[in-house]
Amino acid sequence: MRDTDRSTVAVTIAVLLASLTIRPLTSDGRYLVLGWLLVLTLGLVTLLLRRARLGPTTVFLIQVAVLIIGLGMLTWSMSDPGGGTWYDSLLDLWRSGIAHMQTQTSPMQPNDGVTLIFVTAVGIVMVLTDLLVVGVGRPGWAFAPPTALYLVPALGLAKDASILSFGLVAVGYLAILIADGLNSNARWTRGLSRDSSETMGAAAPVVWRAAGYLGVPALVITVIASLMMPTLAVSGFGIGNGSGGNGPLQLGDPTLDLRRNLTQAEERPVLRYRSTQDDRSSGTYLRLTTLPQFGNAGWSPVQIQVTPGNRLGQIPGVTTEPRGQRTTDVSVSQGFESEYLPAPYAPRNFSADGSWGFDPGALSILAMGNEDVRRRQIAGLTYRVQSIDIEPTAEQLSLAASGTPQDSAITTAVPDDLPQSLIDLTNQVTEDSTTAFERAIAIQSFLRSDAFEYDTRPLPGSGYQALENFLLTDRRGYCEQFAGAMAMMARVANIPSRVTIGFLPGQRNSDGSYTVTNHKMHAWPELYFSGYGWVRFEPTPASQAGTVPDWSVPPSETGNNPDPTTAPTTAPTDEQTGPTAGPTDVPTETPTDPNQTTTDPWQALAATGIALLVLAVLAAPATLRIRRRASRLSAHQDGRRRVEGAWQEIRDTMIDLGGRWPDGSPRRIGATVANRLDRSQADEMTSVAVLVERSRYAPTAPDGELDELPEITRNVRAGLAEPQSRWRRFLAFWLPRSLFRRR
């Protein structure tokens, strides 16, 4: 196989593998069929062009032409007959694809425009990768274009990218490097005698062994490092006093901010916002963070992995078409401090000064950086959030199942030690409800009934006792108690739930903007429904929270939901009957203690893995060069191979040091190189040239005269390196040019 054939095949394989990495973005597999057809066509055309010995520029231009023709045919097949020119159809498809990607969540529904965009991206990656590997002769740079395909879902999905996806890109890149190594070996003996060309047979295994020694460990280390990236440790929230983890980024307790803001005597503005979708007078809720873990200590967060950046990607659990897009401009007052960025649900991207990241599961936006400045980073900040409104109707939710979120082991868990009185109360409230939506409405109506009173005064008790006092005895509290109680009851009723901290919409101003004060800080529950993800409910009385969401109003007043005025007013007795939902009806996996963390060991292992990976990458060229030298000078080879190996080693040393290997016969080359050496080393170089001549043209190999050949080769190499600068010798060792060029 020719060198260019081998490289083209490797590039084709690498791009085919890389194209699989964007599969999580769409449910439509057409792009794979069309993209692979385009890649294989480009690969075949490229093979034929290089067989015809056309120059790199000509090959590249023809590749671009084939790419344009292929995309043109695809555009024509997707266009409506009589729908305008090819150019107009292309623009329409691109606009459609971009709009679809901006409004859909992953995996996206089929769309011709998205398919065209993906196929175009795959084709461009094929052309660019081939240009780098063969056109400009830089196979080491070929990692960049396929990696661009991998980074799209890795960044856009806002969650852990598949290890398999990275492995596909890495294996493709390794194939390119192996092909280049085999090509290098093939060039070593080109133009030599048939016997001497057998050197390739001995040298080829070196490439494969080097691939095993360097490539496989590097891949393994990379996978381990990706698994061990440090997560964000957070302190305990809720009724108990969490001591917090010892992770790299310690967050404050938002429930403490909630209590402090609601109980302050002075009401002061916190932020002002304007939204493009506020055609109603109600404004929009602004979320800070979520508390998915429930236990005797109250509601608390779990360890989260913070992703740096401003594009939040996939909305958990949403597979239906959203209501619309929203742009919200927010101005924060100078006196407000928080580590979280208030944003509508569900945020897709944001623009804000400073260092920010996000939690892909909760879609919370968090300040990054030094602990001393994180809370102050938001003060006086003006920022913009692009979000999608997910507002299902009551009819839609009435037909939806409760669903299974990705963190269902946490968001459906009912503690084993939850008091039976709370389980019995939930069963009584929901006993006439048949669907998850009806149970949610029943719980919300119960908590918003006249039996409960909004009150910010401190409550007696702690843990489960405080919850029992609120639901069964005192029946007074503020939003934290109402939200926590509904989320707890929803779990007992087999609905995944979590508590969210944020702000009520605030007061509408005459110019259409809204002002939010510290007294509008709020907590509410989010319940999970299949197809719609996390949906907000509002159990806090209207005196503080206003009306309930439109989708939480039953479609018919004749439904089975309990009348708020007839809600239970006393604790159920042991003799009461009803559904027996309890801890055994939902997963009972005990959540991890939020005060415990394994961040430090993971972080240390991750740092070690990354450091080893960096060292492996940096040492790869030098290691491959050393292995090649050892193979050439090995005493286990026959005479001709040892002579050719020494000759090739001297040639590569000269190239590594920045020189150019001269043309001509072995004797002429030996004389030219000898001029660079002192007398003794020049004589040794001449003796090597003589051995090469005898090896190539004499009837018998000089087997008995080679004992000192390795020492002679080392002396000649030392003589070539001696007059060079330290920097040149450093580069020759760590980044040998002979691995990438032959002359």
WORAVEN-V722831 format. One record per pair of residues at least 6 apart in sequence whose C-alpha atoms are under 7 Angstrom apart, sorted by sequence separation. I is the first residue (numbers start at 1). J is the second residue. D is the distance in Angstrom with one decimal. If there is no record, write none. Layout:
i:I j:J d:D
i:I j:J d:D
This chain:
i:132 j:138 d:5.3
i:133 j:139 d:4.2
i:236 j:242 d:3.9
i:293 j:299 d:5.5
i:294 j:300 d:6.4
i:358 j:364 d:5.5
i:359 j:365 d:6.6
i:368 j:374 d:6.3
i:433 j:439 d:5.4
i:460 j:466 d:6.3
i:470 j:476 d:6.0
i:490 j:496 d:6.9
i:491 j:497 d:6.3
i:508 j:514 d:4.4
i:528 j:534 d:4.5
i:654 j:660 d:6.8
i:655 j:661 d:6.7
i:663 j:669 d:6.6
i:695 j:701 d:5.3
i:132 j:139 d:6.1
i:154 j:161 d:4.8
i:189 j:196 d:6.8
i:190 j:197 d:6.9
i:235 j:242 d:5.8
i:236 j:243 d:6.6
i:292 j:299 d:6.8
i:293 j:300 d:5.1
i:358 j:365 d:4.3
i:367 j:374 d:5.5
i:470 j:477 d:6.8
i:490 j:497 d:6.5
i:507 j:514 d:5.3
i:508 j:515 d:6.6
i:527 j:534 d:5.4
i:528 j:535 d:6.1
i:654 j:661 d:6.8
i:662 j:669 d:6.0
i:695 j:702 d:6.6
i:189 j:197 d:5.0
i:235 j:243 d:6.3
i:236 j:244 d:5.7
i:291 j:299 d:5.7
i:292 j:300 d:6.4
i:293 j:301 d:5.7
i:357 j:365 d:5.8
i:358 j:366 d:5.5
i:506 j:514 d:5.9
i:507 j:515 d:5.3
i:526 j:534 d:5.6
i:527 j:535 d:5.2
i:674 j:682 d:4.4
i:721 j:729 d:6.7
i:132 j:141 d:6.5
i:133 j:142 d:6.2
i:235 j:244 d:3.5
i:291 j:300 d:4.8
i:292 j:301 d:5.7
i:293 j:302 d:6.5
i:356 j:365 d:6.9
i:357 j:366 d:5.3
i:430 j:439 d:5.3
i:506 j:515 d:5.5
i:507 j:516 d:6.5
i:526 j:535 d:5.1
i:527 j:536 d:6.6
i:633 j:642 d:6.0
i:49 j:59 d:6.4
i:76 j:86 d:6.7
i:79 j:89 d:6.1
i:132 j:142 d:6.0
i:189 j:199 d:6.9
i:234 j:244 d:6.1
i:235 j:245 d:5.8
i:291 j:301 d:4.5
i:356 j:366 d:5.6
i:357 j:367 d:6.4
i:487 j:497 d:5.3
i:506 j:516 d:4.4
i:526 j:536 d:4.5
i:538 j:548 d:5.4
i:632 j:642 d:6.3
i:651 j:661 d:6.2
i:189 j:200 d:7.0
i:234 j:245 d:6.0
i:290 j:301 d:6.8
i:356 j:367 d:4.6
i:357 j:368 d:6.4
i:487 j:498 d:5.9
i:505 j:516 d:6.8
i:525 j:536 d:6.1
i:526 j:537 d:6.1
i:538 j:549 d:7.0
i:674 j:685 d:6.0
i:233 j:245 d:5.6
i:355 j:367 d:6.1
i:356 j:368 d:5.1
i:430 j:442 d:6.0
i:487 j:499 d:6.5
i:525 j:537 d:5.8
i:537 j:549 d:6.6
i:633 j:645 d:6.1
i:674 j:686 d:6.9
i:46 j:59 d:6.9
i:129 j:142 d:5.4
i:233 j:246 d:6.9
i:355 j:368 d:5.3
i:429 j:442 d:6.5
i:524 j:537 d:6.6
i:632 j:645 d:4.3
i:633 j:646 d:6.3
i:75 j:89 d:6.9
i:97 j:111 d:6.7
i:186 j:200 d:5.9
i:233 j:247 d:4.7
i:355 j:369 d:6.5
i:429 j:443 d:6.5
i:506 j:520 d:6.6
i:524 j:538 d:6.0
i:632 j:646 d:6.4
i:75 j:90 d:6.0
i:150 j:165 d:6.8
i:185 j:200 d:5.6
i:232 j:247 d:6.4
i:233 j:248 d:6.9
i:235 j:250 d:6.7
i:484 j:499 d:6.3
i:537 j:552 d:6.8
i:670 j:685 d:6.0
i:671 j:686 d:6.6
i:97 j:113 d:3.8
i:129 j:145 d:6.1
i:150 j:166 d:6.9
i:232 j:248 d:6.8
i:233 j:249 d:6.1
i:234 j:250 d:5.4
i:235 j:251 d:6.2
i:237 j:253 d:5.5
i:347 j:363 d:6.9
i:483 j:499 d:6.3
i:504 j:520 d:5.3
i:670 j:686 d:5.4
i:96 j:113 d:5.4
i:97 j:114 d:4.3
i:128 j:145 d:6.8
i:232 j:249 d:5.9
i:233 j:250 d:5.9
i:234 j:251 d:5.1
i:235 j:252 d:6.6
i:238 j:255 d:6.4
i:503 j:520 d:5.6
i:504 j:521 d:6.3
i:185 j:203 d:6.2
i:235 j:253 d:6.7
i:237 j:255 d:6.5
i:503 j:521 d:4.3
i:504 j:522 d:6.1
i:93 j:112 d:6.8
i:94 j:113 d:5.3
i:185 j:204 d:6.3
i:502 j:521 d:5.8
i:503 j:522 d:5.1
i:670 j:689 d:5.3
i:16 j:36 d:6.4
i:93 j:113 d:4.4
i:125 j:145 d:5.4
i:502 j:522 d:5.4
i:629 j:649 d:6.5
i:42 j:63 d:6.5
i:125 j:146 d:6.3
i:455 j:476 d:5.8
i:456 j:477 d:6.0
i:501 j:522 d:6.0
i:502 j:523 d:6.2
i:147 j:169 d:6.5
i:182 j:204 d:6.0
i:453 j:475 d:6.4
i:454 j:476 d:5.7
i:455 j:477 d:4.7
i:456 j:478 d:5.3
i:501 j:523 d:4.6
i:667 j:689 d:5.4
i:94 j:117 d:6.8
i:146 j:169 d:6.4
i:354 j:377 d:6.9
i:452 j:475 d:5.0
i:453 j:476 d:4.6
i:454 j:477 d:5.3
i:455 j:478 d:5.3
i:500 j:523 d:5.5
i:501 j:524 d:6.8
i:666 j:689 d:5.4
i:667 j:690 d:6.6
i:341 j:365 d:5.3
i:451 j:475 d:6.9
i:452 j:476 d:5.6
i:453 j:477 d:6.6
i:454 j:478 d:5.3
i:499 j:523 d:6.8
i:500 j:524 d:5.4
i:182 j:207 d:6.6
i:340 j:365 d:5.7
i:341 j:366 d:6.2
i:499 j:524 d:5.8
i:500 j:525 d:5.9
i:181 j:207 d:5.7
i:340 j:366 d:4.6
i:499 j:525 d:4.5
i:500 j:526 d:6.8
i:666 j:692 d:6.6
i:12 j:39 d:6.7
i:339 j:366 d:5.8
i:340 j:367 d:6.2
i:498 j:525 d:5.8
i:499 j:526 d:6.2
i:666 j:693 d:6.3
i:12 j:40 d:7.0
i:339 j:367 d:5.2
i:497 j:525 d:6.9
i:498 j:526 d:5.5
i:684 j:712 d:6.1
i:178 j:207 d:6.5
i:497 j:526 d:5.7
i:498 j:527 d:6.8
i:143 j:173 d:5.9
i:352 j:382 d:6.9
i:497 j:527 d:4.5
i:12 j:43 d:6.1
i:142 j:173 d:7.0
i:315 j:346 d:6.9
i:352 j:383 d:4.7
i:496 j:527 d:5.8
i:497 j:528 d:6.2
i:685 j:716 d:6.4
i:38 j:70 d:6.9
i:351 j:383 d:5.7
i:352 j:384 d:6.8
i:495 j:527 d:6.7
i:496 j:528 d:5.4
i:178 j:211 d:6.8
i:351 j:384 d:5.4
i:495 j:528 d:6.7
i:78 j:112 d:6.8
i:350 j:384 d:5.6
i:351 j:385 d:6.6
i:402 j:436 d:5.7
i:681 j:715 d:6.5
i:8 j:43 d:6.5
i:312 j:347 d:6.8
i:313 j:348 d:5.8
i:339 j:374 d:5.7
i:350 j:385 d:4.3
i:401 j:436 d:6.4
i:447 j:482 d:6.9
i:681 j:716 d:5.7
i:312 j:348 d:5.0
i:339 j:375 d:4.7
i:349 j:385 d:6.1
i:350 j:386 d:5.9
i:139 j:176 d:6.8
i:311 j:348 d:5.9
i:312 j:349 d:5.7
i:338 j:375 d:4.6
i:349 j:386 d:5.3
i:139 j:177 d:6.7
i:311 j:349 d:4.3
i:337 j:375 d:5.1
i:338 j:376 d:6.9
i:347 j:385 d:6.6
i:348 j:386 d:5.7
i:487 j:525 d:5.6
i:681 j:719 d:6.6
i:8 j:47 d:6.8
i:310 j:349 d:5.3
i:311 j:350 d:6.9
i:337 j:376 d:5.4
i:347 j:386 d:5.9
i:348 j:387 d:5.1
i:398 j:437 d:5.3
i:486 j:525 d:6.7
i:310 j:350 d:5.4
i:338 j:378 d:6.5
i:347 j:387 d:4.0
i:397 j:437 d:6.1
i:483 j:523 d:6.0
i:174 j:215 d:6.7
i:310 j:351 d:6.8
i:337 j:378 d:6.3
i:346 j:387 d:5.3
i:347 j:388 d:6.4
i:483 j:524 d:4.6
i:5 j:47 d:6.0
i:337 j:379 d:5.9
i:343 j:385 d:6.6
i:345 j:387 d:6.5
i:346 j:388 d:5.3
i:444 j:486 d:6.8
i:483 j:525 d:5.0
i:677 j:719 d:5.8
i:336 j:379 d:5.5
i:344 j:387 d:6.6
i:345 j:388 d:6.9
i:346 j:389 d:6.5
i:443 j:486 d:6.4
i:479 j:522 d:6.2
i:480 j:523 d:5.4
i:677 j:720 d:6.7
i:335 j:379 d:6.3
i:345 j:389 d:6.7
i:479 j:523 d:5.4
i:676 j:720 d:7.0
i:316 j:361 d:6.7
i:334 j:379 d:4.6
i:479 j:524 d:6.9
i:312 j:358 d:6.9
i:333 j:379 d:6.0
i:334 j:380 d:4.4
i:422 j:468 d:6.9
i:309 j:356 d:6.5
i:310 j:357 d:6.6
i:332 j:379 d:6.1
i:333 j:380 d:5.0
i:308 j:356 d:6.3
i:309 j:357 d:5.3
i:312 j:360 d:6.6
i:332 j:380 d:5.0
i:643 j:691 d:6.7
i:644 j:692 d:6.7
i:71 j:120 d:6.9
i:277 j:326 d:5.6
i:308 j:357 d:4.0
i:331 j:380 d:6.9
i:332 j:381 d:5.3
i:643 j:692 d:6.1
i:276 j:326 d:5.8
i:307 j:357 d:5.3
i:308 j:358 d:6.5
i:331 j:381 d:6.0
i:332 j:382 d:6.3
i:440 j:490 d:6.5
i:275 j:326 d:6.7
i:276 j:327 d:5.4
i:306 j:357 d:5.9
i:307 j:358 d:5.3
i:312 j:363 d:6.8
i:331 j:382 d:4.4
i:275 j:327 d:5.6
i:276 j:328 d:6.6
i:288 j:340 d:5.5
i:306 j:358 d:5.3
i:307 j:359 d:6.4
i:330 j:382 d:5.6
i:331 j:383 d:6.7
i:275 j:328 d:4.3
i:288 j:341 d:6.1
i:306 j:359 d:5.1
i:330 j:383 d:5.5
i:486 j:539 d:6.9
i:274 j:328 d:5.6
i:275 j:329 d:6.5
i:288 j:342 d:5.1
i:305 j:359 d:6.3
i:329 j:383 d:5.9
i:330 j:384 d:6.2
i:273 j:328 d:6.7
i:274 j:329 d:5.4
i:287 j:342 d:5.3
i:288 j:343 d:6.9
i:304 j:359 d:6.5
i:329 j:384 d:4.5
i:640 j:695 d:5.5
i:67 j:123 d:6.6
i:273 j:329 d:5.5
i:274 j:330 d:6.7
i:286 j:342 d:5.2
i:287 j:343 d:5.3
i:328 j:384 d:5.6
i:329 j:385 d:6.6
i:483 j:539 d:6.4
i:240 j:297 d:4.4
i:273 j:330 d:4.3
i:286 j:343 d:4.8
i:287 j:344 d:6.0
i:328 j:385 d:5.2
i:482 j:539 d:5.9
i:239 j:297 d:5.4
i:240 j:298 d:6.3
i:272 j:330 d:5.8
i:273 j:331 d:6.2
i:286 j:344 d:4.7
i:287 j:345 d:6.9
i:327 j:385 d:5.8
i:328 j:386 d:6.6
i:482 j:540 d:5.5
i:238 j:297 d:6.4
i:239 j:298 d:4.8
i:271 j:330 d:6.9
i:272 j:331 d:5.2
i:285 j:344 d:6.0
i:327 j:386 d:4.7
i:436 j:495 d:6.7
i:163 j:223 d:6.5
i:238 j:298 d:4.6
i:271 j:331 d:5.6
i:272 j:332 d:6.5
i:284 j:344 d:6.7
i:326 j:386 d:5.9
i:327 j:387 d:6.4
i:238 j:299 d:4.8
i:271 j:332 d:4.3
i:326 j:387 d:5.1
i:479 j:540 d:5.6
i:640 j:701 d:5.9
i:237 j:299 d:6.2
i:238 j:300 d:5.7
i:270 j:332 d:6.2
i:271 j:333 d:5.5
i:325 j:387 d:5.9
i:326 j:388 d:5.8
i:639 j:701 d:5.8
i:237 j:300 d:4.4
i:270 j:333 d:5.4
i:325 j:388 d:4.5
i:326 j:389 d:6.9
i:426 j:489 d:5.6
i:639 j:702 d:6.1
i:650 j:713 d:6.9
i:63 j:127 d:6.7
i:236 j:300 d:5.6
i:237 j:301 d:6.7
i:324 j:388 d:5.9
i:325 j:389 d:6.1
i:639 j:703 d:4.8
i:653 j:717 d:6.4
i:657 j:721 d:7.0
i:236 j:301 d:6.9
i:324 j:389 d:5.5
i:270 j:336 d:5.9
i:322 j:388 d:6.6
i:323 j:389 d:5.5
i:426 j:492 d:6.9
i:654 j:720 d:6.8
i:322 j:389 d:6.0
i:323 j:390 d:5.8
i:646 j:713 d:6.2
i:650 j:717 d:6.2
i:322 j:390 d:5.1
i:323 j:391 d:6.2
i:234 j:303 d:6.4
i:423 j:492 d:6.5
i:233 j:303 d:5.3
i:60 j:131 d:6.9
i:232 j:303 d:5.8
i:233 j:304 d:6.8
i:657 j:728 d:6.3
i:231 j:303 d:6.5
i:232 j:304 d:5.1
i:290 j:362 d:6.2
i:657 j:729 d:6.6
i:231 j:304 d:5.6
i:232 j:305 d:5.3
i:289 j:362 d:6.9
i:231 j:305 d:4.3
i:232 j:306 d:6.0
i:231 j:306 d:6.7
i:289 j:364 d:5.2
i:657 j:732 d:5.5
i:288 j:364 d:6.1
i:656 j:732 d:4.8
i:414 j:491 d:6.5
i:633 j:710 d:6.0
i:414 j:492 d:6.7
i:56 j:135 d:5.1
i:412 j:491 d:5.7
i:26 j:106 d:6.2
i:27 j:107 d:5.3
i:656 j:736 d:4.9
i:25 j:106 d:5.0
i:26 j:107 d:4.2
i:27 j:108 d:5.7
i:28 j:109 d:6.7
i:656 j:737 d:4.8
i:24 j:106 d:7.0
i:25 j:107 d:4.7
i:26 j:108 d:4.4
i:27 j:109 d:5.7
i:28 j:110 d:5.0
i:655 j:737 d:6.3
i:656 j:738 d:5.6
i:661 j:743 d:5.6
i:24 j:107 d:5.9
i:25 j:108 d:6.1
i:26 j:109 d:6.4
i:27 j:110 d:6.4
i:412 j:495 d:6.9
i:655 j:738 d:5.8
i:660 j:743 d:5.7
i:31 j:115 d:5.1
i:35 j:119 d:4.8
i:39 j:123 d:6.2
i:412 j:496 d:4.7
i:30 j:115 d:6.9
i:34 j:119 d:6.7
i:38 j:123 d:6.6
i:411 j:496 d:5.2
i:412 j:497 d:6.7
i:411 j:497 d:5.5
i:652 j:738 d:5.3
i:31 j:118 d:6.3
i:35 j:122 d:6.2
i:39 j:126 d:6.5
i:411 j:498 d:6.4
i:454 j:541 d:6.5
i:31 j:119 d:5.7
i:35 j:123 d:6.9
i:317 j:405 d:6.5
i:408 j:496 d:7.0
i:493 j:581 d:6.6
i:655 j:743 d:6.5
i:492 j:581 d:6.4
i:492 j:582 d:5.9
i:448 j:539 d:5.5
i:447 j:539 d:5.5
i:448 j:540 d:6.2
i:494 j:586 d:6.2
i:402 j:495 d:5.4
i:448 j:541 d:5.0
i:444 j:538 d:6.8
i:444 j:539 d:4.8
i:472 j:570 d:6.2
i:472 j:571 d:5.6
i:19 j:122 d:6.3
i:15 j:126 d:6.0
i:441 j:552 d:6.4
i:622 j:733 d:5.9
i:622 j:734 d:4.9
i:621 j:734 d:6.4
i:622 j:735 d:6.5
i:621 j:735 d:5.9
i:622 j:736 d:6.9
i:449 j:564 d:4.5
i:450 j:565 d:6.3
i:619 j:734 d:6.9
i:621 j:736 d:6.7
i:449 j:565 d:5.9
i:293 j:410 d:6.0
i:11 j:129 d:6.7
i:292 j:410 d:6.7
i:293 j:411 d:6.6
i:446 j:564 d:5.5
i:451 j:569 d:6.9
i:11 j:130 d:6.1
i:292 j:411 d:5.7
i:442 j:561 d:5.2
i:445 j:564 d:5.4
i:295 j:415 d:6.1
i:441 j:561 d:6.8
i:442 j:562 d:6.0
i:446 j:567 d:5.7
i:8 j:130 d:6.8
i:438 j:561 d:6.5
i:403 j:528 d:6.3
i:402 j:528 d:5.9
i:403 j:529 d:5.1
i:7 j:134 d:6.9
i:22 j:149 d:6.5
i:402 j:529 d:4.4
i:403 j:530 d:4.2
i:433 j:560 d:6.0
i:18 j:146 d:5.5
i:21 j:149 d:6.6
i:22 j:150 d:6.6
i:25 j:153 d:6.4
i:401 j:529 d:5.9
i:402 j:530 d:5.8
i:432 j:560 d:5.9
i:433 j:561 d:6.6
i:21 j:150 d:5.3
i:400 j:529 d:6.2
i:401 j:530 d:5.5
i:4 j:134 d:6.9
i:19 j:149 d:6.9
i:400 j:530 d:5.9
i:15 j:146 d:6.3
i:18 j:149 d:6.5
i:22 j:153 d:5.9
i:18 j:150 d:6.8
i:21 j:165 d:5.0
i:425 j:571 d:6.8
i:425 j:572 d:6.2
i:431 j:578 d:6.0
i:424 j:572 d:6.4
i:431 j:579 d:6.3
i:18 j:168 d:6.1
i:428 j:578 d:6.5
i:17 j:168 d:5.4
i:18 j:169 d:5.2
i:427 j:578 d:6.2
i:17 j:169 d:6.4
i:427 j:579 d:5.7
i:427 j:580 d:7.0
i:158 j:312 d:5.4
i:427 j:581 d:6.7
i:14 j:169 d:6.8
i:17 j:172 d:6.5
i:156 j:311 d:6.6
i:158 j:313 d:5.0
i:156 j:312 d:6.8
i:157 j:313 d:4.5
i:158 j:314 d:6.3
i:156 j:313 d:4.6
i:157 j:314 d:4.9
i:394 j:551 d:4.4
i:14 j:172 d:3.7
i:393 j:551 d:4.7
i:394 j:552 d:6.0
i:13 j:172 d:6.3
i:14 j:173 d:6.2
i:392 j:551 d:6.1
i:394 j:553 d:6.4
i:423 j:582 d:6.2
i:342 j:502 d:6.9
i:394 j:554 d:6.1
i:395 j:555 d:6.1
i:394 j:555 d:5.8
i:10 j:175 d:5.7
i:11 j:176 d:6.2
i:298 j:463 d:6.1
i:10 j:176 d:5.1
i:297 j:463 d:5.3
i:296 j:463 d:4.8
i:416 j:583 d:6.1
i:296 j:464 d:5.5
i:415 j:583 d:6.7
i:7 j:176 d:6.6
i:10 j:179 d:6.6
i:414 j:583 d:5.3
i:7 j:179 d:5.7
i:414 j:586 d:6.9
i:416 j:588 d:7.0
i:6 j:179 d:6.0
i:7 j:180 d:6.7
i:413 j:586 d:6.4
i:415 j:588 d:6.5
i:412 j:586 d:6.3
i:413 j:587 d:5.3
i:414 j:588 d:5.9
i:412 j:587 d:6.3
i:413 j:588 d:5.2
i:415 j:590 d:6.7
i:413 j:589 d:6.2
i:409 j:587 d:6.5
i:3 j:183 d:5.3
i:409 j:589 d:6.3
i:410 j:591 d:6.1
i:263 j:456 d:6.6
i:159 j:360 d:5.7
i:158 j:360 d:5.3
i:292 j:498 d:4.4
i:291 j:498 d:5.8
i:292 j:499 d:6.3
i:106 j:314 d:5.7
i:290 j:498 d:6.7
i:291 j:499 d:5.0
i:105 j:314 d:5.5
i:290 j:499 d:5.6
i:291 j:500 d:6.1
i:105 j:315 d:6.2
i:290 j:500 d:4.3
i:289 j:500 d:5.9
i:290 j:501 d:6.1
i:320 j:531 d:5.7
i:289 j:501 d:5.5
i:319 j:531 d:4.9
i:320 j:532 d:6.5
i:105 j:318 d:7.0
i:288 j:501 d:5.6
i:317 j:530 d:6.8
i:318 j:531 d:5.0
i:319 j:532 d:6.6
i:105 j:319 d:6.9
i:287 j:501 d:6.1
i:288 j:502 d:4.7
i:317 j:531 d:6.0
i:318 j:532 d:4.6
i:287 j:502 d:4.2
i:317 j:532 d:6.1
i:318 j:533 d:4.9
i:286 j:502 d:5.5
i:287 j:503 d:6.4
i:317 j:533 d:4.0
i:286 j:503 d:5.1
i:316 j:533 d:5.9
i:285 j:503 d:5.9
i:286 j:504 d:6.7
i:285 j:504 d:5.1
i:286 j:505 d:7.0
i:285 j:505 d:4.9
i:284 j:505 d:4.7
i:283 j:505 d:5.0
i:239 j:462 d:6.5
i:240 j:463 d:6.9
i:282 j:505 d:6.7
i:239 j:463 d:6.0
i:274 j:512 d:7.0
i:274 j:513 d:4.5
i:273 j:513 d:5.7
i:274 j:514 d:6.3
i:272 j:513 d:7.0
i:273 j:514 d:5.4
i:272 j:514 d:5.6
i:273 j:515 d:6.7
i:272 j:515 d:4.5
i:271 j:515 d:6.1
i:272 j:516 d:6.1
i:271 j:516 d:5.4
i:269 j:515 d:6.7
i:270 j:516 d:5.7
i:271 j:517 d:6.9
i:269 j:516 d:5.8
i:270 j:517 d:4.9
i:269 j:517 d:4.1
i:270 j:518 d:5.8
i:268 j:517 d:5.3
i:269 j:518 d:6.4
i:267 j:517 d:6.3
i:268 j:518 d:6.0
i:267 j:518 d:6.1
i:267 j:519 d:6.2
i:262 j:518 d:6.7
i:261 j:518 d:5.2
i:262 j:519 d:4.8
i:261 j:519 d:5.8
i:262 j:521 d:6.8
i:261 j:521 d:6.8
i:258 j:521 d:6.0
i:258 j:522 d:6.8
i:302 j:594 d:6.1
i:301 j:594 d:7.0
i:293 j:591 d:6.8
i:245 j:595 d:5.4
i:244 j:595 d:5.0
i:245 j:596 d:5.9
i:246 j:597 d:6.8
i:243 j:595 d:6.0
i:245 j:597 d:5.5
i:247 j:599 d:5.3
i:242 j:595 d:6.0
i:247 j:600 d:6.3
i:236 j:594 d:5.6
i:235 j:594 d:6.7
i:236 j:595 d:6.2
i:235 j:595 d:6.5
i:233 j:597 d:6.9
i:231 j:599 d:6.3
i:230 j:599 d:6.1
i:230 j:602 d:6.1
i:230 j:603 d:5.0
i:228 j:602 d:5.6
i:229 j:603 d:6.5
i:228 j:603 d:6.8
i:228 j:605 d:6.7
i:229 j:606 d:5.6
i:228 j:606 d:4.9
i:225 j:606 d:5.0
i:225 j:609 d:5.1
i:224 j:609 d:6.7
i:225 j:610 d:5.9
i:221 j:609 d:5.7
i:222 j:613 d:6.4
i:221 j:613 d:6.0
i:218 j:613 d:5.8
i:218 j:616 d:6.4
i:214 j:616 d:6.9
i:214 j:620 d:6.4
i:210 j:624 d:6.0
i:206 j:627 d:7.0
i:206 j:628 d:6.5
i:199 j:641 d:5.8
i:196 j:640 d:6.4
i:196 j:641 d:6.5
i:188 j:648 d:7.0
i:193 j:696 d:6.4
